[in-house]
Amino acid sequence: MASQNPIKVLDQLLVTRLILTAAELKQRKAPYRLEESIPSEPRLMLIRHGAADYQIDDFSCRLGKGQMIFMPSWVRRSWSVASKPGVTSLAWCRFSTTDCELSDLTLPIIHKVADLDLETASFQRLEDLLAQKNQAALLEAEGELKAVLARFFAHAPMPVSTRQKPLSSGEHGIEKSLQYLRAHFADPKVLRKLAPIAGLHPKYYRLLFRQHTGLTPSAYLIQLRMRTARYHQHESSLRVKEVASAVGYDDPFYFSRLYRRFWGHAPTDDRKSLQAAPTPPRRTRPKA
């Protein structure tokens, strides 16, 4: 997808304020497995030794020594230590953005780093700076984080599932319709507009769309809407009815059923969990 060009992502990240919220070097042994979760912040993970099996939505891969993965927010993900060699050493960090949401980025980006020692030292520095718990250290950590991101994205390939042979005319039509869909997903009538935008017969359009994205148009639309809805539940004070309307649903009860089916719980549960959660300490060791 054109919107996932790594250089464009880097451009967004470098001009916005980044706040480091966690950083850690650690080791895990098989059969360790991080159960499925949906993080609200993007993160980087570097394999220093061993291997890890990663699952993000319908995408899966094995990461080996020297590989780094950028994981966008609001996607289902889990990972486990590979059975061979059975021990994985890793470094990871997560951060929040103040001025950009990177909402178009829905696939992981993977790249083998040029200098493993350099990147390991950077993650160690991020961990040390975060432990200092003062504003000057956090600003220094932001600079270090941006340096890591710059080295990563400047040489990173397109997301794995988007690398492909040159697009046919039909696939160009699919890309054009995807761009429209991402920009107008809240339009209740958006699905019926896609095939004409692509210049394709509706039946052929649905076939090509599924080949291109792995999803039907309606499933892709629901994914866009539900991720945006969950963002609103976490980051805004909109009521459920207002969130439903913001993502394209006139019926809040139907929206709530879709939300529960997609995320496994009602939209009100997200808001209640946030209201009930205590303010976290500045220095924590959350799961990678």
C-alpha positions as protocol buffer text, in pm:
chain_id: "A"
residue {
  index: 1
  type: MET
  ca { x: 0 y: 0 z: 0 }
}
residue {
  index: 2
  type: ALA
  ca { x: 143 y: 333 z: -97 }
}
residue {
  index: 3
  type: SER
  ca { x: 54 y: 491 z: 237 }
}
residue {
  index: 4
  type: GLN
  ca { x: 295 y: 254 z: 410 }
}
residue {
  index: 5
  type: ASN
  ca { x: 611 y: 381 z: 238 }
}
residue {
  index: 6
  type: PRO
  ca { x: 876 y: 371 z: 517 }
}
residue {
  index: 7
  type: ILE
  ca { x: 1023 y: 708 z: 418 }
}
residue {
  index: 8
  type: LYS
  ca { x: 682 y: 873 z: 450 }
}
residue {
  index: 9
  type: VAL
  ca { x: 637 y: 712 z: 792 }
}
residue {
  index: 10
  type: LEU
  ca { x: 981 y: 838 z: 897 }
}
residue {
  index: 11
  type: ASP
  ca { x: 896 y: 1188 z: 775 }
}
residue {
  index: 12
  type: GLN
  ca { x: 588 y: 1189 z: 1000 }
}
residue {
  index: 13
  type: LEU
  ca { x: 780 y: 1060 z: 1301 }
}
residue {
  index: 14
  type: LEU
  ca { x: 1071 y: 1303 z: 1275 }
}
residue {
  index: 15
  type: VAL
  ca { x: 853 y: 1615 z: 1271 }
}
residue {
  index: 16
  type: THR
  ca { x: 629 y: 1518 z: 1562 }
}
residue {
  index: 17
  type: ARG
  ca { x: 691 y: 1498 z: 1936 }
}
residue {
  index: 18
  type: LEU
  ca { x: 771 y: 1142 z: 2048 }
}
residue {
  index: 19
  type: ILE
  ca { x: 737 y: 1042 z: 2411 }
}
residue {
  index: 20
  type: LEU
  ca { x: 926 y: 730 z: 2519 }
}
residue {
  index: 21
  type: THR
  ca { x: 702 y: 528 z: 2751 }
}
residue {
  index: 22
  type: ALA
  ca { x: 899 y: 203 z: 2794 }
}
residue {
  index: 23
  type: ALA
  ca { x: 1239 y: 59 z: 2702 }
}
residue {
  index: 24
  type: GLU
  ca { x: 1403 y: -264 z: 2809 }
}
residue {
  index: 25
  type: LEU
  ca { x: 1669 y: -523 z: 2727 }
}
residue {
  index: 26
  type: LYS
  ca { x: 1568 y: -872 z: 2837 }
}
residue {
  index: 27
  type: GLN
  ca { x: 1592 y: -1245 z: 2772 }
}
residue {
  index: 28
  type: ARG
  ca { x: 1314 y: -1501 z: 2732 }
}
residue {
  index: 29
  type: LYS
  ca { x: 1328 y: -1881 z: 2719 }
}
residue {
  index: 30
  type: ALA
  ca { x: 1102 y: -2127 z: 2537 }
}
residue {
  index: 31
  type: PRO
  ca { x: 814 y: -2198 z: 2576 }
}
residue {
  index: 32
  type: TYR
  ca { x: 754 y: -1829 z: 2660 }
}
residue {
  index: 33
  type: ARG
  ca { x: 461 y: -1681 z: 2472 }
}
residue {
  index: 34
  type: LEU
  ca { x: 310 y: -1335 z: 2496 }
}
residue {
  index: 35
  type: GLU
  ca { x: -64 y: -1383 z: 2459 }
}
residue {
  index: 36
  type: GLU
  ca { x: -260 y: -1183 z: 2204 }
}
residue {
  index: 37
  type: SER
  ca { x: -293 y: -816 z: 2289 }
}
residue {
  index: 38
  type: ILE
  ca { x: -382 y: -491 z: 2115 }
}
residue {
  index: 39
  type: PRO
  ca { x: -126 y: -224 z: 2211 }
}
residue {
  index: 40
  type: SER
  ca { x: -231 y: 140 z: 2192 }
}
residue {
  index: 41
  type: GLU
  ca { x: 120 y: 265 z: 2112 }
}
residue {
  index: 42
  type: PRO
  ca { x: 368 y: 177 z: 1835 }
}
residue {
  index: 43
  type: ARG
  ca { x: 683 y: -8 z: 1932 }
}
residue {
  index: 44
  type: LEU
  ca { x: 1017 y: -138 z: 1807 }
}
residue {
  index: 45
  type: MET
  ca { x: 1168 y: -476 z: 1890 }
}
residue {
  index: 46
  type: LEU
  ca { x: 1523 y: -589 z: 1810 }
}
residue {
  index: 47
  type: ILE
  ca { x: 1636 y: -952 z: 1824 }
}
residue {
  index: 48
  type: ARG
  ca { x: 1986 y: -955 z: 1973 }
}
residue {
  index: 49
  type: HIS
  ca { x: 2020 y: -1335 z: 1986 }
}
residue {
  index: 50
  type: GLY
  ca { x: 1798 y: -1632 z: 1905 }
}
residue {
  index: 51
  type: ALA
  ca { x: 1465 y: -1603 z: 1724 }
}
residue {
  index: 52
  type: ALA
  ca { x: 1101 y: -1509 z: 1784 }
}
residue {
  index: 53
  type: ASP
  ca { x: 781 y: -1606 z: 1604 }
}
residue {
  index: 54
  type: TYR
  ca { x: 553 y: -1308 z: 1553 }
}
residue {
  index: 55
  type: GLN
  ca { x: 184 y: -1287 z: 1466 }
}
residue {
  index: 56
  type: ILE
  ca { x: 21 y: -953 z: 1379 }
}
residue {
  index: 57
  type: ASP
  ca { x: -338 y: -985 z: 1263 }
}
residue {
  index: 58
  type: ASP
  ca { x: -314 y: -1229 z: 969 }
}
residue {
  index: 59
  type: PHE
  ca { x: 58 y: -1170 z: 916 }
}
residue {
  index: 60
  type: SER
  ca { x: 317 y: -1406 z: 1067 }
}
residue {
  index: 61
  type: CYS
  ca { x: 696 y: -1422 z: 1048 }
}
residue {
  index: 62
  type: ARG
  ca { x: 1007 y: -1545 z: 1226 }
}
residue {
  index: 63
  type: LEU
  ca { x: 1258 y: -1283 z: 1337 }
}
residue {
  index: 64
  type: GLY
  ca { x: 1624 y: -1378 z: 1370 }
}
residue {
  index: 65
  type: LYS
  ca { x: 1937 y: -1221 z: 1515 }
}
residue {
  index: 66
  type: GLY
  ca { x: 1984 y: -863 z: 1402 }
}
residue {
  index: 67
  type: GLN
  ca { x: 1629 y: -813 z: 1277 }
}
residue {
  index: 68
  type: MET
  ca { x: 1415 y: -527 z: 1402 }
}
residue {
  index: 69
  type: ILE
  ca { x: 1039 y: -497 z: 1366 }
}
residue {
  index: 70
  type: PHE
  ca { x: 825 y: -183 z: 1384 }
}
residue {
  index: 71
  type: MET
  ca { x: 476 y: -264 z: 1508 }
}
residue {
  index: 72
  type: PRO
  ca { x: 195 y: -13 z: 1455 }
}
residue {
  index: 73
  type: SER
  ca { x: -63 y: 52 z: 1723 }
}
residue {
  index: 74
  type: TRP
  ca { x: -418 y: -88 z: 1738 }
}
residue {
  index: 75
  type: VAL
  ca { x: -336 y: -423 z: 1576 }
}
residue {
  index: 76
  type: ARG
  ca { x: -369 y: -768 z: 1730 }
}
residue {
  index: 77
  type: ARG
  ca { x: -32 y: -921 z: 1796 }
}
residue {
  index: 78
  type: SER
  ca { x: 139 y: -1201 z: 1987 }
}
residue {
  index: 79
  type: TRP
  ca { x: 484 y: -1352 z: 1986 }
}
residue {
  index: 80
  type: SER
  ca { x: 672 y: -1650 z: 2123 }
}
residue {
  index: 81
  type: VAL
  ca { x: 1030 y: -1766 z: 2165 }
}
residue {
  index: 82
  type: ALA
  ca { x: 1129 y: -1997 z: 1880 }
}
residue {
  index: 83
  type: SER
  ca { x: 1191 y: -2355 z: 1995 }
}
residue {
  index: 84
  type: LYS
  ca { x: 1542 y: -2347 z: 1847 }
}
residue {
  index: 85
  type: PRO
  ca { x: 1773 y: -2225 z: 1998 }
}
residue {
  index: 86
  type: GLY
  ca { x: 1513 y: -2183 z: 2274 }
}
residue {
  index: 87
  type: VAL
  ca { x: 1652 y: -1861 z: 2423 }
}
residue {
  index: 88
  type: THR
  ca { x: 1587 y: -1515 z: 2280 }
}
residue {
  index: 89
  type: SER
  ca { x: 1761 y: -1194 z: 2384 }
}
residue {
  index: 90
  type: LEU
  ca { x: 1580 y: -882 z: 2273 }
}
residue {
  index: 91
  type: ALA
  ca { x: 1558 y: -508 z: 2314 }
}
residue {
  index: 92
  type: TRP
  ca { x: 1236 y: -317 z: 2276 }
}
residue {
  index: 93
  type: CYS
  ca { x: 1073 y: 18 z: 2331 }
}
residue {
  index: 94
  type: ARG
  ca { x: 735 y: 179 z: 2290 }
}
residue {
  index: 95
  type: PHE
  ca { x: 642 y: 541 z: 2245 }
}
residue {
  index: 96
  type: SER
  ca { x: 348 y: 772 z: 2196 }
}
residue {
  index: 97
  type: THR
  ca { x: 306 y: 1045 z: 1936 }
}
residue {
  index: 98
  type: THR
  ca { x: 148 y: 1381 z: 2010 }
}
residue {
  index: 99
  type: ASP
  ca { x: 79 y: 1519 z: 1664 }
}
residue {
  index: 100
  type: CYS
  ca { x: 28 y: 1222 z: 1431 }
}
residue {
  index: 101
  type: GLU
  ca { x: -164 y: 898 z: 1464 }
}
residue {
  index: 102
  type: LEU
  ca { x: -4 y: 693 z: 1180 }
}
residue {
  index: 103
  type: SER
  ca { x: -355 y: 554 z: 1128 }
}
residue {
  index: 104
  type: ASP
  ca { x: -277 y: 434 z: 775 }
}
residue {
  index: 105
  type: LEU
  ca { x: 5 y: 212 z: 899 }
}
residue {
  index: 106
  type: THR
  ca { x: -148 y: -128 z: 969 }
}
residue {
  index: 107
  type: LEU
  ca { x: 131 y: -369 z: 873 }
}
residue {
  index: 108
  type: PRO
  ca { x: 462 y: -443 z: 1045 }
}
residue {
  index: 109
  type: ILE
  ca { x: 787 y: -329 z: 887 }
}
residue {
  index: 110
  type: ILE
  ca { x: 1090 y: -556 z: 926 }
}
residue {
  index: 111
  type: HIS
  ca { x: 1453 y: -478 z: 856 }
}
residue {
  index: 112
  type: LYS
  ca { x: 1794 y: -629 z: 943 }
}
residue {
  index: 113
  type: VAL
  ca { x: 2002 y: -362 z: 1112 }
}
residue {
  index: 114
  type: ALA
  ca { x: 2347 y: -274 z: 980 }
}
residue {
  index: 115
  type: ASP
  ca { x: 2517 y: -255 z: 1321 }
}
residue {
  index: 116
  type: LEU
  ca { x: 2369 y: -474 z: 1594 }
}
residue {
  index: 117
  type: ASP
  ca { x: 2606 y: -341 z: 1863 }
}
residue {
  index: 118
  type: LEU
  ca { x: 2511 y: 19 z: 1782 }
}
residue {
  index: 119
  type: GLU
  ca { x: 2137 y: -51 z: 1803 }
}
residue {
  index: 120
  type: THR
  ca { x: 2178 y: -252 z: 2124 }
}
residue {
  index: 121
  type: ALA
  ca { x: 2368 y: 38 z: 2279 }
}
residue {
  index: 122
  type: SER
  ca { x: 2090 y: 277 z: 2172 }
}
residue {
  index: 123
  type: PHE
  ca { x: 1821 y: 65 z: 2338 }
}
residue {
  index: 124
  type: GLN
  ca { x: 2034 y: 43 z: 2652 }
}
residue {
  index: 125
  type: ARG
  ca { x: 2065 y: 421 z: 2650 }
}
residue {
  index: 126
  type: LEU
  ca { x: 1688 y: 457 z: 2611 }
}
residue {
  index: 127
  type: GLU
  ca { x: 1635 y: 231 z: 2912 }
}
residue {
  index: 128
  type: ASP
  ca { x: 1888 y: 427 z: 3120 }
}
residue {
  index: 129
  type: LEU
  ca { x: 1743 y: 766 z: 3024 }
}
residue {
  index: 130
  type: LEU
  ca { x: 1387 y: 658 z: 3103 }
}
residue {
  index: 131
  type: ALA
  ca { x: 1501 y: 545 z: 3447 }
}
residue {
  index: 132
  type: GLN
  ca { x: 1621 y: 898 z: 3532 }
}
residue {
  index: 133
  type: LYS
  ca { x: 1263 y: 1027 z: 3542 }
}
residue {
  index: 134
  type: ASN
  ca { x: 1332 y: 1387 z: 3456 }
}
residue {
  index: 135
  type: GLN
  ca { x: 1238 y: 1614 z: 3168 }
}
residue {
  index: 136
  type: ALA
  ca { x: 1592 y: 1664 z: 3040 }
}
residue {
  index: 137
  type: ALA
  ca { x: 1648 y: 1287 z: 3019 }
}
residue {
  index: 138
  type: LEU
  ca { x: 1315 y: 1239 z: 2839 }
}
residue {
  index: 139
  type: LEU
  ca { x: 1410 y: 1500 z: 2579 }
}
residue {
  index: 140
  type: GLU
  ca { x: 1745 y: 1330 z: 2532 }
}
residue {
  index: 141
  type: ALA
  ca { x: 1563 y: 998 z: 2499 }
}
residue {
  index: 142
  type: GLU
  ca { x: 1343 y: 1147 z: 2227 }
}
residue {
  index: 143
  type: GLY
  ca { x: 1654 y: 1239 z: 2029 }
}
residue {
  index: 144
  type: GLU
  ca { x: 1801 y: 890 z: 2073 }
}
residue {
  index: 145
  type: LEU
  ca { x: 1470 y: 731 z: 1973 }
}
residue {
  index: 146
  type: LYS
  ca { x: 1449 y: 941 z: 1658 }
}
residue {
  index: 147
  type: ALA
  ca { x: 1804 y: 839 z: 1568 }
}
residue {
  index: 148
  type: VAL
  ca { x: 1706 y: 471 z: 1599 }
}
residue {
  index: 149
  type: LEU
  ca { x: 1393 y: 528 z: 1390 }
}
residue {
  index: 150
  type: ALA
  ca { x: 1590 y: 721 z: 1126 }
}
residue {
  index: 151
  type: ARG
  ca { x: 1846 y: 442 z: 1084 }
}
residue {
  index: 152
  type: PHE
  ca { x: 1567 y: 184 z: 1069 }
}
residue {
  index: 153
  type: PHE
  ca { x: 1323 y: 351 z: 829 }
}
residue {
  index: 154
  type: ALA
  ca { x: 1585 y: 504 z: 599 }
}
residue {
  index: 155
  type: HIS
  ca { x: 1685 y: 155 z: 482 }
}
residue {
  index: 156
  type: ALA
  ca { x: 1371 y: -46 z: 554 }
}
residue {
  index: 157
  type: PRO
  ca { x: 1181 y: -221 z: 273 }
}
residue {
  index: 158
  type: MET
  ca { x: 810 y: -189 z: 212 }
}
residue {
  index: 159
  type: PRO
  ca { x: 600 y: -396 z: 456 }
}
residue {
  index: 160
  type: VAL
  ca { x: 637 y: -765 z: 378 }
}
residue {
  index: 161
  type: SER
  ca { x: 283 y: -828 z: 256 }
}
residue {
  index: 162
  type: THR
  ca { x: 294 y: -527 z: 22 }
}
residue {
  index: 163
  type: ARG
  ca { x: 604 y: -624 z: -180 }
}
residue {
  index: 164
  type: GLN
  ca { x: 481 y: -746 z: -515 }
}
residue {
  index: 165
  type: LYS
  ca { x: 532 y: -745 z: -891 }
}
residue {
  index: 166
  type: PRO
  ca { x: 435 y: -432 z: -1088 }
}
residue {
  index: 167
  type: LEU
  ca { x: 65 y: -357 z: -1053 }
}
residue {
  index: 168
  type: SER
  ca { x: -173 y: -442 z: -1333 }
}
residue {
  index: 169
  type: SER
  ca { x: -432 y: -187 z: -1443 }
}
residue {
  index: 170
  type: GLY
  ca { x: -692 y: -363 z: -1227 }
}
residue {
  index: 171
  type: GLU
  ca { x: -462 y: -354 z: -925 }
}
residue {
  index: 172
  type: HIS
  ca { x: -397 y: 15 z: -982 }
}
residue {
  index: 173
  type: GLY
  ca { x: -774 y: 57 z: -965 }
}
residue {
  index: 174
  type: ILE
  ca { x: -780 y: -133 z: -635 }
}
residue {
  index: 175
  type: GLU
  ca { x: -508 y: 94 z: -494 }
}
residue {
  index: 176
  type: LYS
  ca { x: -700 y: 402 z: -603 }
}
residue {
  index: 177
  type: SER
  ca { x: -1015 y: 274 z: -435 }
}
residue {
  index: 178
  type: LEU
  ca { x: -822 y: 185 z: -117 }
}
residue {
  index: 179
  type: GLN
  ca { x: -695 y: 540 z: -92 }
}
residue {
  index: 180
  type: TYR
  ca { x: -1053 y: 664 z: -124 }
}
residue {
  index: 181
  type: LEU
  ca { x: -1178 y: 410 z: 131 }
}
residue {
  index: 182
  type: ARG
  ca { x: -919 y: 511 z: 392 }
}
residue {
  index: 183
  type: ALA
  ca { x: -1014 y: 876 z: 350 }
}
residue {
  index: 184
  type: HIS
  ca { x: -1394 y: 826 z: 345 }
}
residue {
  index: 185
  type: PHE
  ca { x: -1457 y: 514 z: 557 }
}
residue {
  index: 186
  type: ALA
  ca { x: -1716 y: 701 z: 766 }
}
residue {
  index: 187
  type: ASP
  ca { x: -1938 y: 750 z: 461 }
}
residue {
  index: 188
  type: PRO
  ca { x: -2229 y: 504 z: 503 }
}
residue {
  index: 189
  type: LYS
  ca { x: -2243 y: 456 z: 124 }
}
residue {
  index: 190
  type: VAL
  ca { x: -1869 y: 421 z: 65 }
}
residue {
  index: 191
  type: LEU
  ca { x: -1874 y: 52 z: -36 }
}
residue {
  index: 192
  type: ARG
  ca { x: -2095 y: 108 z: -339 }
}
residue {
  index: 193
  type: LYS
  ca { x: -1857 y: 380 z: -465 }
}
residue {
  index: 194
  type: LEU
  ca { x: -1543 y: 166 z: -472 }
}
residue {
  index: 195
  type: ALA
  ca { x: -1589 y: -42 z: -786 }
}
residue {
  index: 196
  type: PRO
  ca { x: -1672 y: 264 z: -1002 }
}
residue {
  index: 197
  type: ILE
  ca { x: -1368 y: 443 z: -862 }
}
residue {
  index: 198
  type: ALA
  ca { x: -1153 y: 144 z: -956 }
}
residue {
  index: 199
  type: GLY
  ca { x: -1316 y: 127 z: -1300 }
}
residue {
  index: 200
  type: LEU
  ca { x: -1408 y: -240 z: -1249 }
}
residue {
  index: 201
  type: HIS
  ca { x: -1722 y: -454 z: -1255 }
}
residue {
  index: 202
  type: PRO
  ca { x: -1839 y: -503 z: -894 }
}
residue {
  index: 203
  type: LYS
  ca { x: -1793 y: -883 z: -900 }
}
residue {
  index: 204
  type: TYR
  ca { x: -1442 y: -859 z: -1049 }
}
residue {
  index: 205
  type: TYR
  ca { x: -1361 y: -575 z: -810 }
}
residue {
  index: 206
  type: ARG
  ca { x: -1447 y: -788 z: -505 }
}
residue {
  index: 207
  type: LEU
  ca { x: -1230 y: -1072 z: -640 }
}
residue {
  index: 208
  type: LEU
  ca { x: -929 y: -844 z: -701 }
}
residue {
  index: 209
  type: PHE
  ca { x: -978 y: -663 z: -371 }
}
residue {
  index: 210
  type: ARG
  ca { x: -959 y: -988 z: -177 }
}
residue {
  index: 211
  type: GLN
  ca { x: -651 y: -1102 z: -370 }
}
residue {
  index: 212
  type: HIS
  ca { x: -485 y: -766 z: -305 }
}
residue {
  index: 213
  type: THR
  ca { x: -567 y: -721 z: 65 }
}
residue {
  index: 214
  type: GLY
  ca { x: -665 y: -1066 z: 193 }
}
residue {
  index: 215
  type: LEU
  ca { x: -1004 y: -928 z: 299 }
}
residue {
  index: 216
  type: THR
  ca { x: -1339 y: -855 z: 141 }
}
residue {
  index: 217
  type: PRO
  ca { x: -1423 y: -484 z: 97 }
}
residue {
  index: 218
  type: SER
  ca { x: -1676 y: -498 z: 380 }
}
residue {
  index: 219
  type: ALA
  ca { x: -1432 y: -673 z: 617 }
}
residue {
  index: 220
  type: TYR
  ca { x: -1162 y: -417 z: 535 }
}
residue {
  index: 221
  type: LEU
  ca { x: -1408 y: -136 z: 601 }
}
residue {
  index: 222
  type: ILE
  ca { x: -1508 y: -282 z: 937 }
}
residue {
  index: 223
  type: GLN
  ca { x: -1139 y: -312 z: 1030 }
}
residue {
  index: 224
  type: LEU
  ca { x: -1080 y: 56 z: 952 }
}
residue {
  index: 225
  type: ARG
  ca { x: -1389 y: 164 z: 1143 }
}
residue {
  index: 226
  type: MET
  ca { x: -1326 y: -54 z: 1449 }
}
residue {
  index: 227
  type: ARG
  ca { x: -965 y: 56 z: 1487 }
}
residue {
  index: 228
  type: THR
  ca { x: -1067 y: 419 z: 1463 }
}
residue {
  index: 229
  type: ALA
  ca { x: -1351 y: 360 z: 1708 }
}
residue {
  index: 230
  type: ARG
  ca { x: -1117 y: 203 z: 1962 }
}
residue {
  index: 231
  type: TYR
  ca { x: -883 y: 497 z: 1927 }
}
residue {
  index: 232
  type: HIS
  ca { x: -1174 y: 731 z: 2005 }
}
residue {
  index: 233
  type: GLN
  ca { x: -1271 y: 520 z: 2308 }
}
residue {
  index: 234
  type: HIS
  ca { x: -919 y: 549 z: 2445 }
}
residue {
  index: 235
  type: GLU
  ca { x: -822 y: 901 z: 2342 }
}
residue {
  index: 236
  type: SER
  ca { x: -1142 y: 1107 z: 2335 }
}
residue {
  index: 237
  type: SER
  ca { x: -1442 y: 1181 z: 2554 }
}
residue {
  index: 238
  type: LEU
  ca { x: -1697 y: 1104 z: 2282 }
}
residue {
  index: 239
  type: ARG
  ca { x: -1998 y: 902 z: 2387 }
}
residue {
  index: 240
  type: VAL
  ca { x: -2062 y: 566 z: 2221 }
}
residue {
  index: 241
  type: LYS
  ca { x: -2335 y: 717 z: 2004 }
}
residue {
  index: 242
  type: GLU
  ca { x: -2094 y: 989 z: 1889 }
}
residue {
  index: 243
  type: VAL
  ca { x: -1816 y: 739 z: 1818 }
}
residue {
  index: 244
  type: ALA
  ca { x: -2057 y: 528 z: 1616 }
}
residue {
  index: 245
  type: SER
  ca { x: -2155 y: 829 z: 1408 }
}
residue {
  index: 246
  type: ALA
  ca { x: -1790 y: 935 z: 1364 }
}
residue {
  index: 247
  type: VAL
  ca { x: -1701 y: 602 z: 1204 }
}
residue {
  index: 248
  type: GLY
  ca { x: -2009 y: 565 z: 987 }
}
residue {
  index: 249
  type: TYR
  ca { x: -2286 y: 396 z: 1188 }
}
residue {
  index: 250
  type: ASP
  ca { x: -2624 y: 560 z: 1250 }
}
residue {
  index: 251
  type: ASP
  ca { x: -2735 y: 282 z: 1485 }
}
residue {
  index: 252
  type: PRO
  ca { x: -2524 y: 278 z: 1806 }
}
residue {
  index: 253
  type: PHE
  ca { x: -2661 y: -64 z: 1907 }
}
residue {
  index: 254
  type: TYR
  ca { x: -2548 y: -220 z: 1578 }
}
residue {
  index: 255
  type: PHE
  ca { x: -2214 y: -45 z: 1620 }
}
residue {
  index: 256
  type: SER
  ca { x: -2178 y: -187 z: 1971 }
}
residue {
  index: 257
  type: ARG
  ca { x: -2247 y: -540 z: 1845 }
}
residue {
  index: 258
  type: LEU
  ca { x: -1982 y: -504 z: 1574 }
}
residue {
  index: 259
  type: TYR
  ca { x: -1737 y: -359 z: 1825 }
}
residue {
  index: 260
  type: ARG
  ca { x: -1789 y: -650 z: 2063 }
}
residue {
  index: 261
  type: ARG
  ca { x: -1751 y: -902 z: 1780 }
}
residue {
  index: 262
  type: PHE
  ca { x: -1429 y: -737 z: 1658 }
}
residue {
  index: 263
  type: TRP
  ca { x: -1255 y: -656 z: 1988 }
}
residue {
  index: 264
  type: GLY
  ca { x: -1412 y: -914 z: 2218 }
}
residue {
  index: 265
  type: HIS
  ca { x: -1579 y: -665 z: 2453 }
}
residue {
  index: 266
  type: ALA
  ca { x: -1825 y: -377 z: 2448 }
}
residue {
  index: 267
  type: PRO
  ca { x: -1706 y: -22 z: 2368 }
}
residue {
  index: 268
  type: THR
  ca { x: -1813 y: 93 z: 2714 }
}
residue {
  index: 269
  type: ASP
  ca { x: -1572 y: -162 z: 2868 }
}
residue {
  index: 270
  type: ASP
  ca { x: -1276 y: 24 z: 2715 }
}
residue {
  index: 271
  type: ARG
  ca { x: -1388 y: 351 z: 2871 }
}
residue {
  index: 272
  type: LYS
  ca { x: -1459 y: 188 z: 3210 }
}
residue {
  index: 273
  type: SER
  ca { x: -1117 y: 22 z: 3219 }
}
residue {
  index: 274
  type: LEU
  ca { x: -946 y: 354 z: 3151 }
}
residue {
  index: 275
  type: GLN
  ca { x: -1147 y: 533 z: 3420 }
}
residue {
  index: 276
  type: ALA
  ca { x: -1074 y: 260 z: 3673 }
}
residue {
  index: 277
  type: ALA
  ca { x: -703 y: 227 z: 3596 }
}
residue {
  index: 278
  type: PRO
  ca { x: -465 y: 400 z: 3838 }
}
residue {
  index: 279
  type: THR
  ca { x: -210 y: 644 z: 3703 }
}
residue {
  index: 280
  type: PRO
  ca { x: 92 y: 429 z: 3608 }
}
residue {
  index: 281
  type: PRO
  ca { x: 437 y: 508 z: 3748 }
}
residue {
  index: 282
  type: ARG
  ca { x: 686 y: 675 z: 3515 }
}
residue {
  index: 283
  type: ARG
  ca { x: 921 y: 372 z: 3527 }
}
residue {
  index: 284
  type: THR
  ca { x: 756 y: 39 z: 3457 }
}
residue {
  index: 285
  type: ARG
  ca { x: 845 y: -286 z: 3290 }
}
residue {
  index: 286
  type: PRO
  ca { x: 541 y: -370 z: 3079 }
}
residue {
  index: 287
  type: LYS
  ca { x: 529 y: -659 z: 2836 }
}
residue {
  index: 288
  type: ALA
  ca { x: 708 y: -617 z: 2507 }
}
